[in-house]
Amino acid sequence: MKMRMAFAFAVVAVLLDGYADFAPAVAAETGGSASVDAGTVPGTAVQNFSEAQISPDGERIAWVETVTNSQGVPTGASRIVLTSVKAPASVRTITAQAGKAGDESSVAWSPDSKKIAFLSDAQQKGQLQLYVADVAGGAGGAKQVTHLKGLLAHPRWAPNGQEIAFLFTENALRNAGPLVAETRDEGVVGEKDYEQRLAIVNAAGGNVRQLTPADMYIYEYDWAPDSKQLTATAAHGNGDDNWYVAELYTIDAQSGKTESILKPNVQIATPRWSPDGKTIGFIGGIMSDEDSVGGDIYTISASGGQARNITPGMKASANVLFWEASSDKILFTEFVGGSSGLAVAGVSGGAVEQQWKGDESLASFGAGSSVSVAKDGKTMGVIRQSFEHPPEVWAGPAGNWKQITSRNSALKPTWGTAKSLEWKSDQFDVQGWLVYPRDFDANKKYPMIVSVHGGPAAAVNPRWPNAFDYSMALSGAGYFVLYPNPRGSFGMGEDFTKANVKDFGYGDFRDIMAGVDEALKSAPIDPNRLGITGWSYGGYMTMWAVTQTQRFHAAMSGAGLANWQSYYGENKIDQWMIPYFGASVYDDPAVYAKSAPITFIKNVKTPTLIVVGDSDGECPPPQSYEFWHALETLGVENQFVIYQDEGHMIMQPKHRQDIVDRTVAWFNTHLK
C-alpha cells in the first residue's frame, strides 16, 4: 500500500505515524460514538514543526510551523520562522503578505544565505506561488516570483544564485499523490495524465521555463554544482503509479535535454550531486512507498555507467543522504532497528561509521524534511521527537545539536511508558515497541492491541503522536499497545526488508505473533483480551490476522485489503506490486491468492470494525466492501464506516476524530 506524499503545502506525516494535528470535533460532528476523554487523545495541543532548514553558512535556521489560535488549536495555516543558531531567542516570521495567514512552506535558502525562497497561497487560497524574501528584512517584504495556475512544489536555488528550479503541475485538479481523495473518473478513463515537470525561473522574476518533456513526471531532483545540469528521478506516464519504475536522469539546464543514466532494478530516491560535480549519490532498495524511503546508498558517475552500492550488508536502512564538502564521504540518516541514527559512508567503500543513535525519530518523509545540512556537510538542522518528548527544532554539529525551540515544553504524555522489545522469529531478530497503559498499575492485568504499521516498507520509530493516532489513544484509554517492526520493515538491512517478497501474511505474520508472545512474557497482559489494528498494509494485516487465528477478540481494519487479485485491477498504483509478487496478477494469480484474506474468509470469528475513505485510490473501498460483505454473509459481528470525500489519508477533522472515538469504543466494547 503505497503511502506517497507530495503535497506542496500542508506539512503532514505519513500514515504509519499519523496525520497533521487537528482540532477535536464535537460529538455532534462525529456522527458516531461519544467522544473519547480529551485526556486520552494524543497531540491535540502540540506545536508541529517541519522543514528544519539550516542556512548554507550554518548561521541561521528556518522552519515551518502550524499556526494555532489562542487555545492552541491549529487553524489550518502554516508559517515560516527564522532565527540565529547562536541567538535563538530572537525570531522573525518570513511571510508573503504581512498580517495574512495562509499556507507557507517549502523553504529554500539561497547559496549566499541571504535570501529564502518559499511557496505561499497568500494571494489566492489554495494556489501556491513562489516568493523570495531577504533574510535581513527591509522594505517591500517578499517578492512574488511566479504567477502560475497549477501545483508548485520543492523549490531549489541554482548554486550560482541566479535561478530557482521547482516542480510544476500545470492546471492540476488536485494535490499530487494517491494519498489524497482521487478525482472521480468519468468519460474516457485514463485519457489525461497531469505531469509534474521541472520548471526554472530567474530569482528576480520573469518567464517560467518548463524544462522537462510534457510526458515525463519528475519526482526528486538536485542541481549540479556548476548550475549547468540537474539530476532527477523520473518516469513517463502516470505519476502516482510509475515512481516504482523511475530512472535516474541528467537534464541540461538550458536546453532541457534529458538523458537516462541509470535504469535501476530497485526503487531509487533522494538523488544528490557531489560537490565536485563528478558523482551522483542516491538511495536504492525495495520500497513500497515513494516518500517512505529506506535502503542502501549507491553512487554513479555523473556521466552514467554502473551504480555501486557503498553500504552492502549494512544492518540499517538509509533514509536521507548529504554529501560532505570533500566529496569523498556521505552523511546520512538511518533507521537502526526501531531507532534513528546518523552515519557516514566512504565513497570508496569501507566500514560505515555510525556517529549517533537515539531512541527517537529523525526520519524524513517527502518534501517536509526534518533534517538538513549546511554547506560544510556537517552542521545540521533537525527536528527531534520521541515518545517522551514532543517535537522541537535543534541545530549544530552532527549528533551534538543545540535546542533552538521550546514551544512544546509544557506538554506531557497522555500515554504510558514505551519499551523496546526484541525477539527471535525464524532466522530473524525482530524489534518492536510496547507502550504501557497510562496510569499503569503492576498489580493489574490489561488488554493489549497490536498496531501494525503501513508500508510494508516502513518502520515505527519513537515519535510524539499526533491527534489522529488512534492507536496511541488506546494507551491513554488503558491498553498496552504493541508496535512491531516485522520483516519487510526498514531498520535491519535490505535482506530483512526484502524478506516478505512473495510471502505476505506468512513470515511477517509469524514475526508479529512472536512479538505478541514476547509481550505476554514481559508485561501483565491478559492473553484473552487481545486486539489488532492497522492502516493500509496494517489494515491488510488486520484482515489477514482474523482469518489465521482466533487469538484476537476484536479488530479494526483501516483502509485494508481483502483480495489481492481484485485489488490489482482496482488500485491506482499497481506498479508497486510487481517487485513484491514477482509478476502481475495476470501472469501468476496463485501467488496473489495465497496471501489474500478472502481466500481464508470462512475462518473469521473476530468482531471487526472496518473504515475507509470513499475516494481512496491506494486501497479502494471495494476491498473493504468485499471483507464486510463476507462478514455479513457469515454472521460475524462487524461495523463498516465509509468517509465521504476522503482518500487514503483522512483529512477532515470530524472524520479523524470519529475514527479515534469509534476505534476506542469498539475495543472497549469487546475487550473490557
N, C-alpha and C positions, 0 to 999 in steps of 0.2 A: 504494500500500500504506500505508494509514493507520497511523501509529505513535502511537497515543494512550496517554497515561499519566495516570491519575487516582488512583493509589494513595494512601490516607490514611496509610499507614505504609510504611516502607522507601523510602529515597531512591535512586532508580535513574536512570541516564542513558538517554536514548533509544537505540534500536538502532543508529542510524547512528554513534554514538560508543561503543557498548559497553554493558556492564552493571555493576551494582554488584560490588564485589570479592567474591571467594570463595576459600576455601582450596583449593589444588590437590589434586585427587583422586589417590589412589594408583593405580598401573597396574591393579591388580586390579579397581578400581571402574569403569574406563572401558569395559570390555568391548570394547576395540579395540586400537589400535596402542600401541606402547611410548610412555611419557610423554616429552614434549619436555623437554630440558635446562631446569631451572628458571631458568637464566640468560637463556633466550630468551623466557620467558613474562612479559609486562609486568604491572605493577600488583599483584603478589601481596602486597606489603608496604605499599602506600600507605594512609595515613590519609585516608579520604574525608570531605569536608565538603559540606554543603548548607544552604540557608536562612540565608544570612548576613543577619540581620535587625537593622538599626540601630534604636535606640530613637527615638521621635519627637523627643526633645530632642537627639539626636545624641551623647549622652554615653556610651552603652553599646552593646554589640553582642552578640547571641546567635546561635548557630549549632547545627546538628545534625551529629553525627559518629558514624561507626560505632564500635562497641565491639570491641576486639580482645583476644586473650589475651596471655600473656607472650611468645609467639613472634611477635606481630604479626599473627596470623591473625584475621580478622573472626569474631565469634561469632554474628552474625545479629541482634544487638540494636543499638539506637541510643540516643544520649543528647543532651540539650541542655546546652550550655556557655555561660556568660555571663562577660563581662569588661568592664572600663572601657576606653574607647578611649584615654584618656590614660595608663593604667597597665595595659597588657595582660598583664603578668606574673602578676597575681593573678586566678585564675579560680575559678569555682564551678559546680557542676552543679545544674541545675534538674531535679527528678525527682518523679514522683508518689508513689513509695514508696521511702524510703531503703534502700539495700542490695539492691534488687531490680531487676535489669536487665530491660528489655523494649524494645518499640518505642515511642519517644518522639520526636515530631516536630511539625510544623505550628505553628511558633512565631508568636504574635500579641501585639504589645505593646499595653498599654492606652494611651489618649491622653495620660495624665499621666506615662507612662514608669515607673510604679511597680509594675506587675504584668505578668505574662506568662500568656497562655492557651496551652494546648498539648494535644495528644492523646497518650494513653498506654494501653497494654493491661496495665498493672501488675496490675489486679485479676483479669483473665481473659485469658489468652493469645489473641491474635487478635481480641479485642473491644475496640476503642478507645473511650475515654470522654474527655470534655472536663474539663480541670483548670485551675485558676487558682492561681498562686503569687505571693507578694510577692517583688519583686526584692531587697529588703533582708534576706530570710530571716526568721527568727523561729520561735517555737514553732508546732507543728502542721503545718508543711510545706505542701504543695499541697492545695487543697480540690477534691474531686471535685464537678463541677457537673452532670453528666448520668449517667443510669442507663438506657441505651438498648440495644436489640438491633438491630444493623444496622451499616452503614458510615458513619462520620463523616469529614468532610474539611474543610479550608480554613476554620478559624475566623477571624473578623474582629470586632473591637470596634466598637460604635457610637461615633461621635465624642463623644457625651455621657458615655461610660464606664459606662453603666448596663447595657447588654445586649451579648450576643455572638451573632453570626449564624454559622451553619455549614451545610454541605451534609450532607444525611442521606438515606441509602437504607435504609428500614426493612426488616428481615428479609432483607437482601441475602445471596445464596447464595455470592457470590464477590466479589473485589475488582473495582472498576469498570474498564471499558475492555477492548477486544478484544486487548490485548497478552497478557493472562493466558490460561490454559487455559480454553476455553469449557466451560460446563456442558453435558453431553451431552444432546441432545434426546431426549425420549421423550413418549409420549402425544400430546396435541394441540399441535403445534408452533406457537410464537408466541402462545400463549394468554395468557401473563403477561409483562408488562414491569415491571421494578423501576425506579421513577422516583427520581432524585436530586432531592430537594426542598430548598428553602431553609427552614431552621429557626432559631428565635430562643429564647434562654434568658436569664434575668436572670443577671448576672455573679456574683451571690451564690448562685445555685442556684434551683431551683423547677421549675415545669412547663415543658416544652418545647412551643413552638408551631410546628407545621409550617405555614409561611406560604403557600406557593405551591400551586397546584392539584395534585391527585393524578395527573393525566395529563400533567404538564409536567415535563421534565427540565431542571434548571438546570446550566449549565456553569461560568460565572465570574460574579462579582458584586462590587459595591462599594457602600458606604454613601454617601448624600448627606450633606453637612456638617452639616445640621440634624438628622440621625438620624431623620427622618420618612419617608424613602423609601430605596429601594435601586435600583440598576440591575443588569441581568443579561443575559447571553446565554442563550437558552433555546429549546427546541423541544418540540413534542408528540410522543409516541411513543417509539420505541426510542432510548435514549440513546447507544448506541455508533454508530448509523448517522446520526442526524439532526443531529449537530453541523454538518454541511455546509450545512444549511438553517436554522440558528439565526437568530433575530431578536433585536433589542435591545429590552428591556422596562424599564419602571419599575414598581416594586412598592411599594405602601403598607405601611409597617412595622407598622401596627396592624390594618388590615382585610384585608391580603393582596391587595387589588385589583391585578390585573396587567394592564398595558396595553402593547401593542406600539407603539413609537415609530419603528421602522425595520425594514423588510423588505429586507435588502441583496441585491445581485446578486453579491456575493463572500462569502468566508468572513470572519468577524469574530472578534476576540479581545481580551482584556485591557481591558474597559470600565473607565474611571476617571472619577469625578466631579470636576469642577474645585472648587478651594477656595471660590470664591464661589457655588457652587451653581447656576450658570447653564448650564453646558455639560458634556457627556459626551464624552470622547475615547476612541478605540479604534483598533485596527489592522485594516486590511482588505486583502484580496488573495486570490489563488488559493493555497490551502493544502491539501496532501494529508493533513495530519496535525494532529489537534487540538492537541497540545502541542508541535508544531514550528511556531512562529509566525514569519511574516515578511510584510512588505507596506508599504503607505503608512499614514500617520497621518491619521485623519479626526476631525472634530468635528461635533457635532449639538447643537442646543438641548435642554435637559433636558425641555422640553415637547413635543419632536418637531419634525418638519419635514424638510428635506432635509439630508443629510450632506454635508460639504465636505472635500475632500482638501486638506490643508495642506502636503503634501510631493510635489506632482505632479512627475514626471520625475526623482525622486531616484534616483541610481545606487547605491543601497544598499537594504537591507531592514530596516525597524524590527522590533525583537524584543520589547521591553518598554518601556512608557511610564510617566512620572511627571510630574504637574503641578508647576510651580514655584509658590511661595507667592503670587505676584502674579496667577495665573490667566491670564496672557497669553502664557505660554511653556510648552512641554512638553519635558522632558528625556527622551531615550530611548536605549536601547542598540540597536546595529545590526550586521548583517552587512555588511561592506565588502569586496567581493571574497572572499578566503579569510581575512580578518582580522576583528577586532572593533572597534567604535568606540562613542563617545558623542557625541551631537549634541543640539542644541536647535533646535526649530522654533517660530516665532511663530504664535500662533493666528490672527492677522490675515493671515498669509501672508508672503511674502518668502523670501529665501535661507535655507537650512538651514545652521546654524553648527556645524561639527564641532569638538568640544572635545578629543577624544583618539582615537587609533587605535593599535592594537598587534597584533602577530602572536601572539595568544593567544586564549583563549576566555572571553568574558563571557556567552555565550548562555545563556538560561534556558529550561528545558523543564518545563512543568507547575507543580505547587504547590511543588516544591523549588527555588524561585528562587535563583539565585546572586547576585542584585542586589537591593538595597533602598535607599530614600531616606528621609531624615528629613523632619520637617515643614517645614523651610526650603526643601525642594525642591532642595537642592544637596549636602548631606552624605550620603555613601553608605556602605553595607556591600557588599562584593563578595568573591567567590571567584575568584581569578586562577589560571590554569594555562596551560601551553603544552607543546610537545613537549620542551622542555629543562627546564622547572621544574614540579614536582608541585604539586598544589593547596594553597593556603594562604588564610586569611582576611585581608582588608585592610579598612581603613576610613578615611574622611576626605573632604575636598572632591573633587568630581568630577575624575578624572584626576590627582589629587595624593594618592593614598592612602598610608597608613602600614601596614606589615605588622604584623598582630596575632598570628598564629601562626607557628611554625617547626617544626611537627610532622614535616614530611617533609624536613627539611634534609639528612639523611644519604643520601637516595635519589639514585641516579644512573641515567640512561637505560641500558637494556639493548638499545637500538636505535640506529640511526645518525642522522646529522645530517639535518634536514629543510630543504629549499629550496623556495621558491615558484617555480613556473613559470608563464609566461603565453604564450598562443599565439592565433593567429587561426583561426577556423573559420567559414566563410561570412562573414556580416556581423558576427559577434560577436567580442569579446575574451573569452577564456576563461582561467580560472585553476585551478591545482591545486597539490598538494604532492607533492614527490618525496622520499621518505625513503630515505636511503642504507643499505646493509647495515651491520650492526655490524662493527667492525674493518675498515673499508673499506680496500682496497689499490688505489690508482690504476693499478697495473700489471696488474690482472686485469680480466676481463670477467665480469659477473654476470647471472644471470637476473632477470627483473622480473615482479611480479604487479600487475595493475591491480585496485584495490579500489574498487568503485562504491558510493556511499552510498545509503541508503534514502530514502524520501520519495515522489515525487521532489523535492518542495518542502522542501529542507533544504540544508545546506552542511557541508563539512568545514572546521572551524577548528582551529588548533593547540591541542591539549589533551593532558594526560598520559593515556596509555591505561590502561585497567584490565584485569583479568585475563581477561576474555572476548575481548579484542581480538585475535582470531586473526590478523588481517592485520598488526598490528604485531609479533606474534610471528614473522611471516615475515621482517621486517627483522632481528630477533635471530638468525634461522636462516640469514642470508646472502643475502637477496634485496633488491633495490630494490623499493619499493612506491610505486605512483603512485596518489594520491587526487585524481581530477579533480572539478571542480565544473561540470558541463556545463549547457547551457541547461535550464531547469526548476528550477535551484538558486536559493537566496537569495544576495544579495550584490551583484548587478549591476542591481537595479531590477526593477519589475514587468514591463516588456516582456520582459526576459530570463527571468523566472520563468514567464511565460505562453507562452514560445516553443515549448514542446513540446506544446501543446494540439493534439489530433487528429494528433499526429506522433510518438508514442512509437516509439523504435527507429530513427528516421531522423536528424533533426538532432542529437539528443542523442548518438546513437552516433557520428556524424561528429565531434562535439566530442571524444569520448573517444579515438577513433582518431587525431585530430590531436594530442592530448596524448601519445599513445604515440610518435608520430613526433618530437615536441619532446623527449621524454625521451631517445630514442635519440640525438639530436643533442647533448644536453647532458651525457651521462654514459656511462661504459663499460658499456653494456648489450648483452647478446647477443641479437640480434633473433630467433634461432632457439630461444630459451628464454623465451618469454613465456607468462604465465598470467593468468587473470581470475577474480575472485570478487566476492561481494557478498551482502547480506542484504535480503530484501523487494524493493523496487524494484531494488536492486543484484543480487538473485537473479534477477529477471526479466531484467535487462540481461545477466547472465551467460548465461542460456539463449538470449537473443536473439543475443548475440555469436557463439556457436559455430554458429549457423545462418547467419551472414552472412559469416564469414571463417575462413580456415584459419591465421591468424597466431598464434592461441593454441594451445599444445600441451598445456595442462591447464586444467581449470576446476573451481571449487567453487561451487555454487549453494545458498545458504541461504534457506529459506522463499521459494522462487521462484514464478514464474507462467508457465505454458506456453501457456495458451489463454484469451484474454480473453473469448471467447464463453461457454465453460462456467464461467469464473470468475465472471461476472456473477451467475449463479444459485446459486453455491456459497458466496460470502463473506458475512460478516455486516455489511458496511459499504458497500453498493453506491452510496450517495448520493455518495460521493467521485468516482465515475466520470463523472457527468453533466457537470460543468464541464470535464473533460479530454477527453471524447469527443464532447461536443455533443449527445448523445441517448442514450437507453437502447439496449441491445443489441437489443431487440425492434423499435425504430424504425430503427436503422441498423446492422445486423450487419456490413456491409462495413468500416466504419471500425474495428471491433474486430478483424476477421480480418486486416486488413493489417498490424497490429502484433503478431500472435501468433507466438511462436516455432514453434508446432506447424504453422503454415502452411508453413514452410520446413524442416521437420524432416529431410527426406531429405538436406540439405546437411551434416549433422553428422558430423564425423570425430573431434572432440576428446574425449579421455578426461575424463569428468565425474563429480565427486563431488556427490551430492545429499543434503541434510539438511533435516529439517523436524520440527516438533512434532506429535504425533498429535491435538492439540486446538486447532490454530491456526485462529482464526476470520477472520483477516485474509488470509492466503494458505493456504487449506485444503490438507490433504495430497493430495486428488485431483489438484491441479495438479502436484505433484511426481511422483505416480503416472503421470500422463499422459506426462510427459517421460521418466521411467525406462522405461516400457513401450515407448516409441518407440525408445529407445537399445537396449534388449534385442532388439527385433524387428530393428533394423538392424545388430546386431552391433557396436555401438560400446562400447568399454570404459567401465564405469561402476561406481559403488558407491552404494547408496541406503540411508540410515540414517534411521529414524523414532524419535523420542524419546518415550517413554511419559509421559503426563500433563503434557505441555508445550504451551504456547500459542505465540504469535508471539514472545514473549520466552522464551528458555530459562532456567529458574530453578534447576534442581537442579545443585549444584556438580559432581557426577560427569559430568553431561551437558555442561556448559560445558567442562570440561577435556577431555572426549572430542573435542569439536569442534575445540579448539585442536590437540590431538595428531594427530587424524585429518587435518586440513587440511594441517598442515606435512608429515606423512608422505606425503600424496597428491602434493603438489607436489615434494617431494624425489624421489619415485619417478620422476616424469615429466619433471622439468626439471633434475635433477642427475645 
